[in-house]
């Protein structure tokens, strides 16, 4: 779906909702916000089910990068995150010289706790991967590589004949509806408030 087509279709949809005319820069700004919200929702689903969804198909990216010893910490192997990185899906440490049985993804702060707890300390067979700032940090092996999949940052069109955002059309349609909801919420549209109240009431009724 090109940017020009998307913009024309969006104006037609928002007009049906009774809203005012929106310039292209404003629409693209709202598109970026709605796309970010959409990706976060899919990521939450992925973390709960470990099942990939076609809705982000074009953003799934494979990586395979070497690990290097951190000069400031010889016990730590590091690798820079790819520039397009947004969210991690899967990761595996390999080529360590040992049989890696399981790669654990740790939380920030655990690396210091694990160092004093022999039962949780990372090993070459059971390495741990941490993410901080723009870096992967690996504990356990003394060398190796890192591979897996991540969700890349979406790319938005800068010209009318370019794809508006690198997602499947079905996902773009859902994002367009999110945009309408965002705009209506900002405007205090009573129809949005009614819809939002109905959704909350439905949620309470089903708890």
Secondary structure as the mmCIF struct_conf table of DSSP 4:
data_model
#
loop_
_struct_conf.conf_type_id
_struct_conf.id
_struct_conf.beg_label_comp_id
_struct_conf.beg_label_asym_id
_struct_conf.beg_label_seq_id
_struct_conf.end_label_comp_id
_struct_conf.end_label_asym_id
_struct_conf.end_label_seq_id
STRN STRN1 UNK A 2 UNK A 2
HELX_RH_AL_P HELX_RH_AL_P1 UNK A 3 UNK A 16
TURN_TY1_P TURN_TY1_P1 UNK A 17 UNK A 18
HELX_LH_PP_P HELX_LH_PP_P1 UNK A 19 UNK A 21
HELX_RH_AL_P HELX_RH_AL_P2 UNK A 24 UNK A 49
HELX_RH_3T_P HELX_RH_3T_P1 UNK A 54 UNK A 59
STRN STRN2 UNK A 60 UNK A 66
STRN STRN3 UNK A 68 UNK A 70
TURN_TY1_P TURN_TY1_P2 UNK A 71 UNK A 72
STRN STRN4 UNK A 73 UNK A 80
HELX_LH_PP_P HELX_LH_PP_P2 UNK A 81 UNK A 82
TURN_TY1_P TURN_TY1_P3 UNK A 83 UNK A 84
STRN STRN5 UNK A 85 UNK A 94
BEND BEND1 UNK A 96 UNK A 98
STRN STRN6 UNK A 104 UNK A 105
HELX_LH_PP_P HELX_LH_PP_P3 UNK A 106 UNK A 107
TURN_TY1_P TURN_TY1_P4 UNK A 108 UNK A 109
HELX_RH_AL_P HELX_RH_AL_P3 UNK A 110 UNK A 115
TURN_TY1_P TURN_TY1_P5 UNK A 116 UNK A 116
TURN_TY1_P TURN_TY1_P6 UNK A 118 UNK A 120
BEND BEND2 UNK A 124 UNK A 126
STRN STRN7 UNK A 128 UNK A 132
TURN_TY1_P TURN_TY1_P7 UNK A 133 UNK A 134
STRN STRN8 UNK A 135 UNK A 139
BEND BEND3 UNK A 140 UNK A 140
BEND BEND4 UNK A 142 UNK A 143
STRN STRN9 UNK A 145 UNK A 152
HELX_LH_PP_P HELX_LH_PP_P4 UNK A 153 UNK A 154
STRN STRN10 UNK A 156 UNK A 156
BEND BEND5 UNK A 158 UNK A 159
TURN_TY1_P TURN_TY1_P8 UNK A 160 UNK A 161
BEND BEND6 UNK A 162 UNK A 162
STRN STRN11 UNK A 163 UNK A 163
BEND BEND7 UNK A 164 UNK A 164
STRN STRN12 UNK A 165 UNK A 165
BEND BEND8 UNK A 166 UNK A 167
HELX_RH_AL_P HELX_RH_AL_P4 UNK A 169 UNK A 187
TURN_TY1_P TURN_TY1_P9 UNK A 188 UNK A 188
HELX_RH_AL_P HELX_RH_AL_P5 UNK A 190 UNK A 205
TURN_TY1_P TURN_TY1_P10 UNK A 206 UNK A 206
#
